[in-house]
Amino acid sequence: MATTWLGPGERSEALASMAEGELDVLVVGGGIVGAGIALDAVSRGLSTGLIEARDFASGTSSRSSKLIHGGLRYLEQFDIELVREALTERGLLLSTIAPHLVRPVPFLFPFSQHWERLYVGAGVTLYDTLALTSRNNRGLPAHRHLTRAGALRVFPALRRDALTGAVQYWDAQVDDARYVTTVLRTAAGLGARIASRVQAVGFLREGEHVVGARARDLEAGEEVAVRARQVVNAAGVWTDDIQEMVGGRGQIHVRASKGVHLVVPRDRIQASSGMILRTEKSVLFVIPWGRHWIIGTTDTDWDLDKENPAASRTDIDYVLDHVNQVLRTPLTRDDVEGVYAGLRPLLSGEDEQTSKLSREHTVAHPVPGLVLIAGGKYTTYRVMAKDAVDAVAHGLGGGVPDSVTDRLPLVGAQGYAALQNQRHVLARESGLHVSRVTHLLRRYGASIHDLLAMVRERPDLGRPLAAADDYLRAEIVYAARAEGARHLEDALSRRTRISFETWDRGIGAAEEAAELLAGPLGWSAEQVAREVEYYRKGIEAERAAQEQDTDHEADAIQHGAPEIVPEAAISRPGAGHP
């Protein structure tokens, strides 16, 4: 087995290897779908490479609601098979694939009219029944009906006149960006070549057949040709752009829907459960997230900058207005620690409302040698990956084994349950508090041994970051050594969530984190200063955008934030985005 580490040395080796010979499969795009495809392909015995133009999961896959769920609202649309499929995947993730990363979370569904108890109760009963009858289901607690008094005991922050009763049910959640990195590390451990900051700028062609891609290493400014028998583009909201690059008429049409989430401190909402609220367009979640709540999301059409969608004042006020309709103590903008915006890649249909577009996925062969996949939802990424590699197998002429990812634990999953039971022993042996060990186990699973070894070697790495004390200094170093972080933003926005979990959005932790990254990434003092300045300017642009009233005003400001790789190196209508 190859190493599961995605450090600078492994990146260089992966690029050199991809340039030398011909791959069976080249995956373009390092979000959750691309990562899943790489793992599915390499675990079937196919030689596999993956390139990503920015950081892994830097697009949609780090900006979701961070839920692993069946999609209760899709039952209202009678999309029962989509819900059943997602609940099957939820069970697999909880029980087999990633029990260290995916964990159960309860949700309260309040209702204001007595008749809603029958309607909501019937929907949640069907939801639980579909879960129980799905394959490899991990038994979450069954839903329960609550009176108004019972609901207020679970969620004291609710206004008494905002509900007549409630149903409480269970789903699951995940750190979406961390999960993507773990899938990629698992694929690398099986031999996949993985490299970020490498953009596909064109396709290699022999006649009408795609036989690989021209790829530019954005860090070095060099271009290489990567030959592959099949290329899979998992570009998400960039799918239509990729079809234009190959001259296709467009078998798949994707529309981007912007979803904005707010992050507030846990003490602003007194509750022991998450909550789901119906809105005029969709649903609004209040999701427990460590010492915070995540509240969202919006659902609006977006046709501006796809790399960094901007949240406006209007978006923030929309979320606050809707959640405040039921809260006893309303939230204000002063309560908001962080804000993030992401784009959902929805398959276009006849309906003009993005909230009504399909969350199902589709696979297409626009030209020989190229597979496109689009649509879907985070929870069903593994099914999407399987379908894409099935299409690859067809293009290769058959003889490819069936998918095995439904029984393939990710890095860190093996032995996790035993380590959870041994957390007090690990705490005593490492000198860390047991709460720190629990934190590490929930982020790294059995890979905790890597971090504890680093702390033994360098005790200073066992200290928390001064301005972001939920995280140890070792986690920043590990992000560069093992998890593919190439820049400060990668570490603060995706390997950790400091960028939206702290009041200053990570600016106070930036210098310490950059100095920790300097060693494994070989940075000079000048590069450390450049990384800190880039991060600071990005946060300033993000904050300024959130004071604007319209999407266009917000986009104009956030779009002006500098890039850490030279702007000239990035051709915007290109492949390789998550």
ZIJO-V136040 format. One record per backbone hydrogen bond with DSSP energy under -1.0 kcal/mol. CO is the residue of the C=O (numbers start at 0). NH is the residue of the N-H. If there is no record, write none. Layout:
co->[CO:CO]
nh->[NH:NH]
This chain:
co->[6:7:8:9:10:11:12:13:14:16:22:23:24:25:26:27:29:30:31:32:33:34:35:36:37:38:40:40:41:46:46:47:48:49:50:51:53:54:58:59:65:67:70:71:73:74:77:78:79:80:81:82:83:84:85:86:87:88:89:90:91:91:92:96:97:97:102:104:105:106:107:108:110:110:112:113:114:115:116:117:118:119:120:121:122:123:124:125:126:127:128:143:145:146:147:148:149:150:153:154:156:158:164:165:166:167:168:170:171:172:173:174:175:176:177:178:179:180:181:182:183:184:186:187:192:194:196:198:199:201:203:205:208:210:211:212:213:213:214:215:216:221:223:225:226:229:230:231:232:234:235:237:238:239:240:241:242:243:252:254:255:256:257:258:260:261:262:262:263:264:265:269:273:274:276:281:283:284:285:286:288:290:291:292:293:294:295:299:311:312:313:314:315:316:317:318:319:322:325:331:332:337:339:341:343:343:345:352:353:357:359:361:363:366:367:368:370:371:373:376:377:379:380:381:382:383:384:385:386:387:388:389:390:391:392:393:403:404:409:411:412:414:415:416:417:419:421:422:423:424:425:426:432:433:434:435:436:437:439:440:443:444:445:446:446:447:448:449:450:451:452:453:457:458:459:460:462:467:470:471:472:473:474:475:476:477:477:478:481:486:487:488:489:489:490:491:496:496:501:503:508:509:510:511:512:513:516:517:517:523:524:525:526:527:528:529:530:531:532:533:534:535:536:537:538:539:540:541:543:544:547:549:550:551:552:553:554:556:557:565:566:571:575]
nh->[10:11:12:13:14:15:16:17:18:20:228:229:48:231:50:233:56:34:35:36:37:38:39:40:41:42:43:45:44:23:24:192:26:194:28:197:196:57:61:62:173:171:73:74:78:77:79:82:83:84:85:86:87:88:89:90:91:92:93:94:95:96:97:409:100:101:172:170:273:168:275:166:163:164:115:116:118:119:120:121:122:123:124:125:126:127:128:129:130:131:132:167:165:150:151:152:153:154:271:157:327:161:110:145:108:143:106:104:67:102:175:178:179:180:181:182:183:184:185:186:187:188:191:190:49:51:217:215:574:213:210:208:205:227:203:225:200:201:223:198:220:216:214:212:22:25:370:27:372:237:238:241:242:243:244:245:247:246:347:345:301:343:299:341:339:294:336:337:292:267:268:156:107:285:283:278:276:295:274:293:291:265:288:263:286:261:284:257:315:316:317:318:319:320:321:322:323:325:158:334:335:262:260:258:256:345:254:355:356:346:375:373:371:369:209:230:232:363:361:379:380:383:384:385:386:387:388:389:390:391:392:393:394:395:397:396:406:407:412:445:415:418:419:420:421:422:425:426:427:428:429:430:436:437:438:439:440:441:443:444:446:447:448:449:450:451:452:453:454:455:456:457:460:461:462:473:472:470:464:474:476:477:478:479:480:481:482:484:5:490:491:492:493:494:495:498:499:500:504:506:512:513:514:515:516:517:520:521:522:527:528:529:530:531:532:533:534:535:536:537:538:539:540:541:542:543:544:545:546:547:312:553:554:555:556:557:558:559:560:568:569:573:52]
